[in-house]
Amino acid sequence: MSRILVTGGTVFVSRCMAEYLRDRGYEVWVLNRNTRPQSENVHLVTADRHSIGNSLKGTRFDAVVDVTAYGPRDITDLLEALDGFDRYIMISSSAVYPETAAQPFTEDTATGSNRFWGKYGTDKIAAEQALLNAVPDAYILRPPYLYGPGNNVYREAFVFDCAMRNRPFFLPGAGDMRLQFFHVRDLCTLTCRIIEGCASAHILNVGDPETVSVREWVELCYACAGRVPEFRQADPGAEQRDYFSFHNYEYRLDVTMQKMLLPEVIPLEDGLKECYAWYTGHRGEVRVKPLMEYIDRFLNDSAGSR
C-alpha cells in the first residue's frame, strides 16, 4: 500500500483529494491544524505547516500532494520537515500566467505578474520556483477555476442562490466572456495517475478543454434548480466583482498535454448537478459574499420587494 501525504485535508480540494486517494486504497496522511472535522480512515498529523517539528520524521512517503502551498515558505518549511518521498505534486494555479501573454496559455508561457490575481499569483510563482529549486523533478499542476461538491467559494453557489430565489441575473456585458473550469474529481484522478507514474511532463496545465460563456454557465446553474434565468445587463460602470463571482478577465489554458493522462473529463452540466445536490444540504459551509446586497442596492431598485 502506497503512503501519501496530503497537505490540508479538511476543505474542498484537499479534502476531496484525501478521500479520493483513500477510497482507491492508498494509506493517506493529512497535515492540518485539526480545527475542522476530519475525514474518516486517514492518518492525521496535527501541526501548522510552518511548525511541524518532528511529526513527520521517520516516515517516508511514496508521494506528497501539496494542495495548500501559497508561497515559498510553505514549500521550504514542509521540505525541511519531511524525511523522504518519491514524488512531490504541487497544486498551483493558472494565476501564474500574466494577462498580457498570448492565449491560450501553454506550459511554455513565461510566468509573471497578473493584475487580476496580484499577490496570489506572484506568491504561487515563488512557491513553484522554491519547489523546483529543491526538487527539480517535482510535478506542478496549474488549474483554472475549480468546481465540484464541497466548493466553499461563492461561485456556482451564488448562481444557485439566485435561481432558488427566482431572482433575475445581472450579466457582465453581453454575458459572452468565456470561463474555463475543472472538476475537482478530475484533478484528483489526474493526480492519482501521476502518483502511479503515468506522467512524463512535470508541469501541466489542467482543465476542461472546452470553455463556456458566462450566459451559458448561468443557464446551466439555473437548470440545476429547474429554472430558466431572466437576464438583465449590469451597469457598465459597476465593478464586476461586486455583483458577479469572477473578475472581468477572460483566459484559456491549453490542456493538450493533460489529455494524454486524462482523455475525458466530467461534462460541466453533470458536474454542476453534483454541485447543486451538495449545496442544497451544505449551504452553511460556503463563504457567502454580499453580491445580492450590492445588486439590490445599486443594480435593481425593485429587488427589495422580492
C-alpha positions in Angstrom: 0.0 0.0 0.0 1.4 3.4 -1.0 1.6 6.0 1.6 0.5 9.5 0.5 0.8 12.8 2.4 -1.9 15.4 1.6 -1.5 18.9 3.0 -4.7 20.2 4.4 -7.4 17.6 4.1 -10.4 19.4 5.6 -11.7 21.8 2.9 -12.8 21.4 -0.7 -9.8 20.4 -2.9 -7.6 19.0 -0.2 -10.4 17.1 1.4 -11.6 15.7 -1.9 -8.0 14.7 -2.7 -7.5 12.9 0.6 -10.8 11.0 0.4 -10.3 10.2 -3.3 -6.9 8.6 -2.7 -8.1 6.8 0.5 -11.0 5.3 -1.5 -8.5 3.9 -4.0 -6.6 2.0 -1.4 -3.8 4.4 -0.5 -2.7 5.0 3.0 -3.4 8.7 3.3 -1.9 11.0 5.8 -3.2 14.6 6.2 -1.4 17.5 7.6 -3.5 20.3 9.2 -4.1 22.1 12.5 -7.2 19.9 13.4 -9.5 22.9 13.6 -12.2 21.4 11.4 -13.9 18.0 11.1 -11.6 15.3 9.7 -12.2 12.6 7.1 -12.6 9.1 8.3 -9.8 6.5 7.9 -6.9 8.8 7.3 -3.9 9.4 9.5 -3.9 12.9 11.0 -0.7 14.9 11.6 -1.8 17.8 13.8 0.5 20.7 13.0 0.8 24.1 11.3 2.9 23.5 8.2 5.3 26.2 9.5 6.0 24.5 12.8 5.8 20.8 12.0 8.7 19.8 14.2 9.5 16.1 14.2 5.9 15.0 13.4 6.9 13.6 10.0 10.4 12.3 10.9 10.9 8.6 10.5 8.1 8.4 7.8 8.8 8.1 4.1 6.0 8.9 1.7 5.5 7.5 -1.8 4.1 10.9 -2.8 3.4 14.3 -1.3 0.3 16.1 -2.7 0.7 19.7 -1.7 -2.6 21.4 -2.0 -2.0 24.3 0.4 1.3 25.8 -0.8 0.6 29.5 -1.4 4.2 30.9 -1.1 7.8 29.9 -1.0 8.0 29.4 2.8 5.1 26.9 2.6 7.4 24.8 0.4 10.7 25.2 2.3 9.2 24.5 5.7 7.5 21.4 4.6 10.5 20.1 2.7 12.6 20.6 5.9 10.1 18.6 7.9 9.9 15.7 5.5 12.0 12.6 5.9 11.9 11.3 2.4 9.5 10.9 -0.5 9.4 9.6 -4.1 7.1 12.2 -5.8 6.1 15.7 -5.0 3.0 17.1 -6.6 2.1 20.8 -6.1 -1.4 22.1 -6.9 -0.5 25.6 -8.3 -2.8 27.9 -10.3 -3.3 29.4 -13.7 -2.8 32.7 -11.9 0.9 32.4 -12.6 0.4 33.5 -16.2 0.4 37.3 -17.0 -2.8 38.5 -18.6 -0.7 40.2 -21.3 0.7 36.9 -22.6 -0.6 35.3 -25.8 -3.5 32.8 -25.3 -4.2 30.0 -24.9 -1.5 29.8 -22.3 0.8 26.8 -22.7 3.2 25.3 -20.2 5.9 27.1 -22.0 4.3 30.5 -21.5 6.6 32.6 -19.2 5.1 33.1 -15.8 4.7 36.7 -14.5 2.6 39.1 -12.6 -1.1 39.2 -13.4 -3.0 42.4 -12.5 -6.2 40.4 -11.8 -4.6 38.0 -9.4 -2.0 40.2 -7.8 -0.1 38.8 -4.9 -1.8 35.4 -5.0 -0.3 34.8 -8.5 3.2 36.1 -7.7 3.3 34.1 -4.5 2.3 30.9 -6.4 5.1 31.7 -8.9 7.6 32.0 -6.0 6.3 28.7 -4.4 6.8 26.9 -7.7 10.3 28.2 -8.1 11.2 27.2 -4.5 9.9 23.7 -5.1 11.8 23.3 -8.4 15.0 24.6 -6.9 14.8 22.0 -4.2 13.1 19.2 -6.1 13.8 19.6 -9.9 11.7 16.6 -10.8 8.6 17.7 -8.9 5.2 17.9 -10.6 3.2 21.2 -10.8 -0.4 21.3 -11.9 -1.9 24.7 -13.0 -5.8 24.5 -13.0 -8.3 27.3 -14.0 -11.4 27.7 -11.8 -12.0 24.6 -9.8 -15.5 23.5 -9.0 -17.3 20.5 -7.6 -19.1 19.2 -4.5 -17.5 20.8 -1.4 -16.6 24.1 -3.1 -16.6 26.6 -0.3 -16.0 29.6 -2.7 -19.1 31.6 -3.6 -19.2 30.9 -7.4 -21.7 28.4 -8.6 -23.3 28.6 -5.2 -24.2 32.3 -5.9 -26.0 31.4 -9.1 -27.8 28.6 -7.3 -29.0 31.1 -4.7 -30.2 33.4 -7.4 -32.0 30.5 -9.1 -33.6 29.2 -5.9 -34.9 32.7 -5.0 -36.1 33.1 -8.6 -34.1 36.3 -9.0 -33.2 37.9 -12.3 -29.5 37.5 -13.1 -27.3 40.5 -13.9 -24.8 39.7 -16.7 -21.5 41.4 -17.1 -21.7 43.0 -20.5 -23.4 40.7 -23.0 -22.5 37.6 -21.0 -20.1 36.3 -23.7 -17.0 36.3 -21.5 -15.6 32.8 -21.6 -14.8 30.8 -18.4 -12.7 27.6 -18.1 -13.4 25.2 -15.3 -12.0 21.9 -13.9 -14.0 19.4 -11.8 -12.2 18.7 -8.5 -12.6 15.0 -9.1 -10.8 15.2 -12.4 -8.0 16.9 -10.6 -7.9 14.0 -8.2 -7.9 11.5 -11.0 -5.1 13.2 -12.8 -3.1 13.4 -9.6 -3.6 9.7 -9.0 -2.2 8.9 -12.4 0.9 11.0 -11.7 1.4 9.1 -8.4 1.1 5.8 -10.4 4.0 7.0 -12.6 2.0 7.7 -15.8 3.2 11.2 -16.4 6.2 12.3 -18.5 5.7 16.0 -18.3 6.3 17.7 -14.9 4.4 21.0 -15.4 0.9 20.6 -16.6 -2.0 22.9 -17.4 -5.1 21.1 -16.3 -8.7 21.9 -17.1 -11.8 21.2 -19.2 -10.7 21.6 -22.9 -13.9 23.5 -23.6 -14.7 26.9 -22.3 -18.2 28.2 -21.6 -19.7 31.7 -21.8 -21.0 33.4 -18.7 -24.5 33.3 -20.1 -24.2 29.5 -20.8 -22.8 28.8 -17.4 -25.6 30.7 -15.6 -28.2 28.9 -17.7 -26.7 25.5 -16.7 -26.7 26.6 -13.0 -30.3 27.7 -13.1 -31.3 24.5 -14.8 -30.0 22.5 -11.8 -32.7 24.3 -9.8 -35.3 23.7 -12.5 -35.4 27.3 -13.6 -34.6 29.5 -16.6 -32.8 32.8 -15.8 -34.3 36.2 -16.6 -31.2 38.1 -17.7 -30.5 41.8 -17.1 -27.5 43.7 -18.1 -25.5 45.3 -15.3 -24.5 49.0 -15.5 -21.2 49.1 -17.4 -19.7 51.3 -14.7 -20.3 48.7 -11.9 -17.2 46.8 -10.7 -17.8 43.3 -11.9 -16.6 41.5 -8.7 -19.2 43.5 -6.7 -22.1 41.7 -8.4 -20.6 38.6 -10.1 -18.4 35.7 -9.0 -15.4 36.3 -11.3 -13.0 39.1 -12.4 -13.6 40.8 -15.7 -10.8 38.6 -17.1 -11.1 36.0 -19.9 -8.3 33.5 -20.4 -7.8 30.0 -21.7 -5.4 27.2 -20.9 -4.0 24.8 -23.5 -4.5 21.4 -21.9 -3.2 19.3 -24.8 -0.6 17.5 -22.5 -3.3 16.7 -19.9 -5.2 14.7 -22.5 -2.5 12.1 -22.6 -3.3 11.3 -18.9 -6.9 12.2 -18.8 -8.6 11.9 -22.3 -12.1 12.6 -20.9 -13.3 15.0 -18.2 -16.6 15.3 -16.4 -19.1 17.2 -18.5 -19.8 20.7 -17.0 -23.6 20.1 -16.9 -23.1 16.8 -14.9 -20.6 18.4 -12.6 -22.9 21.4 -11.8 -25.7 19.0 -11.0 -23.4 17.3 -8.4 -22.6 20.8 -7.0 -26.2 21.7 -6.7 -27.1 18.4 -4.9 -24.3 19.0 -2.5 -25.1 22.7 -1.9 -28.7 22.1 -1.0 -27.5 20.2 2.1 -24.4 22.2 2.9 -25.2 25.9 2.4 -23.6 26.8 5.7 -20.2 25.6 4.5 -19.9 28.1 1.7 -18.3 31.6 2.3 -21.1 33.8 1.1 -20.2 37.2 -0.3 -22.6 40.2 -0.3 -23.2 40.1 -4.0 -27.0 40.1 -3.7 -26.9 43.0 -1.3 -24.9 45.0 -3.8 -27.3 44.1 -6.6 -30.3 45.1 -4.5 -28.8 48.4 -3.5 -27.2 49.5 -6.8 -28.5 47.5 -9.7 -32.1 46.5 -9.1 -34.3 49.1 -7.4 -37.3 46.6 -7.5 -35.4 43.7 -5.9 -36.2 44.8 -2.4 -39.8 43.7 -2.8 -38.8 40.1 -3.7 
